[in-house]
């Protein structure tokens, strides 16, 4: 059995792709490989399942951060993608592409502004609990903070449950009635040639019901916007683009619905002197010709400010990397660290004193360099 492909690779999207890009990529693949369009084609069926599994994970605000951090192993036992199970977004006949429940219904809702039906069909709208939306917060931190970890105070606006109506949107003694504009569907249709485009009902805001006595504090919404400040711990070794999920800190739900999550996307600024590759750090240091030829002991400051003593062997070539063990990026969840690689840059002086010129001429006489050097092979350049 072949190894599972990375979900981002399956959908052909970048790891920083937003939900719209993920839906668009999935829609294209699902239409191309749907079993009803490819009857008896096992390869197409497997590609359809693969794309659907990838979409289930990458479109889920809880599963995606776990997959980004831990890969397939982190999804085991969660159901759906990563567990080798079914695919709830899949559909059983091709008519589902045009307004049936399941995979494409939420995509077409996104594309056509709230809903999509084929030939005038429409579905009901739930009047029960409404979960709150998850929120995204882009956090910018310095390179050093990303390597060694830090705490950051962030401020953002979120919908919190109204304390007066407890999220119901109704005043004391109020009652819920079917919305007169949409008849309880939560959507109103607009004919557009062959299609009927469904849009969110402006009267009930998609709930399918209205309250006869709205709460005066929240004007019937069940929530109110509030600025929230909280401290966030950024783990050591976090990489650029990492998503951290804080459960329940998104918008509050209504009518007893669960709150969404806060998804923090970490954006790491570059450093003037250091860069990283995985858990290894890289920097460059200049040395003189004499130090390169004769060898030397030099001291440099690491990213954390620690002074490191480095031995430069005699005959060190320009561009050579010297390795300092366990001075790189901490490995999350362990006491281990990557390594620090110091690139040696041999400095050629542009001006020499008379004594230096005389010394170099004496050295050249002893060295007897050739005036017709052979070309170096590419392999010898490392």
C-alpha positions, 0 to 999 in steps of 0.5 A: 500500500502506497504512503499517504500524500500530504493533504496540501499536495493532494489539493494542490494548495499552499500551506498558507492557503485560506478556506476559499482557496481550499474549497475552490481546489476541492471543488475542481478535483471533486467534479473531475473525479466524482464516481458518477462522472467516472463509472467503474474507474477505480483510480478516479474513485480513489482520487475522489476519496483522497481529495475529500479526506484532505478537504475534510481536514483542511477545512476544519478549524480544529483538525487543520492546526493539529495536522499542521503540527503533528501530521497524520498521527495527530488525527488518529482517533478523531474520525474523518480524515486521517482515520481511514474512515468515510468521507462525510462531504462525499455525495452519492449521485451527481445531482448533489453537485447542484443543491443536494446536501453534502460536499458541494452544498457548502461550496456552492453556498460560498460561491453563490451567496448563501445557497444553491438549488437546481430547478427550484428545490430548497431545503429547510433551515435549522432553528436550533443551536448556532455555533459561533464562528472561529476567528483568525489572528495574525501574530507577528513575532521576532526570529529570536522569539520564534526560536526560544519561545515567548509570551505575547499579549494579544487584543482582538474583538469577538462576539460574546454571549449577551448576559441579559438574554443568555444568547437567545436574542429574546427579551423575557416573555418573548416567543419565537415565530416562523419568519414571514419572509422565508417561511422558516427556510432561512433563505430566499430565492432569486431566479437567474435563468436556469438557476435559482440562487438562494440568499440568506434571508435579511429578515431572520438572518438565516435562522428561519425564525424571528423573535417577537420581543428582541432583547434590548441589550443585543437587539435580538442577535444574542451576542455583543462585540467586545474587545478581549485581551489575553496572554498567549504562550508561543512554544520554542521552535515555532515555524513561520505560518504555524497555526495555534488553536485556542479552543472556545475563544472565537465568537460565542454561539447562540441558543446554546451553541458552542463558541468557535476557536481562535486560530493564531497564525504565527508570522516570523520576522527575518533576522539580520544575522541568523536563519534557520533550516528546520532545527538548525541555525545558520550564520556567517563570520569573517576571518582573515587570510592568516587565520584561515591559513594558520588556524585560529580560535574565535568567539562569536555571539549566538542568537541567545547572546551566549558567547561561543568559542569556535576553533578554526582549523588551519587551512580552512577554505572560504565558505566552509561550514563549522558545526557547533552541536546543540546550539540550534533551535529547541525541538518542541516537546523534548530537551534536544536542540538542533545545531549551529552552522557557522559559515567561514568568510575569508576576507581578502584585504583591498589595501595592504601596507608595504610590510604586508605586500613584502610578506605576500610576495615572499609567500608567493615566491615560496608557493610558486602558484601556477598561471594556468590553473585547471578547472575545478569539478562541480563535485569538488565545490561541495 
